[in-house]
Amino acid sequence: MQLSGVFLQLGEERLPHLLRGISIGKLRTFQLYERFKIRTHLPKVNTENLRKASPRFWKRLQEQDEEFATDLSQAILISHMDMITGVLNFLGIPNEEGFFAKETDAKQYLTEGWQARVYDKFKSDFQPDLLVFYINHLGYEMAGDETAYLPAA
């Protein structure tokens, strides 16, 4: 599965919720604002433009634009480092404020049922669509998951 597949498996209805959580300040702090603006083809990155662009973004994800999917996921996740740090610490994955070395083999920490444990632990602390996205992103990046984790409704 490709990263665009993570978005696609989670469904179009989740994308606007994920876009709402993008922090322009965090994009600037991590020097991702200009790159994200160029990749999204937006004249200015703000909440209104992101909201309006959701259908176009979905189309690009359906076209499996992996560079776009990567930049979009970075923008979403960098805006929620507190959640990332909390999840990684909960799972016991060594990290420095949410970042871990590329050589880190997190697969050993992603034991049977880890997705449900993380979801149950953090669902009341973070927006559920964001948490589900991160669980699936982590599973994709670290464990090579092919299918999305979708918690029971």
Long-range contacts (C-beta under 8 A, 24 or more apart in sequence): 1-140, 1-145, 1-146, 1-147, 2-64, 2-66, 2-69, 3-66, 3-69, 3-70, 3-73, 3-137, 3-140, 4-61, 4-62, 4-64, 4-65, 4-66, 4-68, 4-69, 5-64, 6-69, 6-73, 6-133, 6-136, 6-137, 6-140, 6-148, 7-61, 7-69, 7-72, 7-73, 8-61, 8-62, 9-136, 9-147, 9-148, 9-150, 10-129, 10-132, 10-133, 10-136, 10-148, 10-150, 12-58, 14-129, 14-132, 14-133, 15-54, 15-57, 15-58, 15-61, 16-51, 16-54, 17-127, 17-129, 17-130, 18-76, 18-129, 18-130, 18-133, 19-50, 19-51, 19-53, 19-54, 19-57, 19-76, 20-47, 20-50, 20-51, 21-76, 21-79, 21-80, 21-127, 21-130, 22-50, 22-75, 22-76, 22-79, 23-78, 23-79, 26-78, 26-79, 26-81, 27-75, 27-78, 27-79, 30-78, 32-71, 32-74, 32-75, 32-78, 35-71, 36-71, 36-74, 36-75, 39-67, 39-68, 39-71, 39-72, 40-68, 40-71, 40-72, 73-133, 73-137, 76-130, 76-133, 77-134, 77-137, 80-126, 80-130, 80-134, 83-122, 83-125, 83-126, 83-130, 83-131, 83-134, 84-134, 86-122, 86-125, 87-118, 87-122, 87-134, 87-135, 87-138, 90-117, 90-118, 90-121, 90-122, 91-118, 106-138, 106-142, 106-143, 107-142, 107-143, 110-138, 110-139, 110-142, 110-143, 115-139, 115-149, 116-149, 116-151, 119-149, 119-151, 123-151
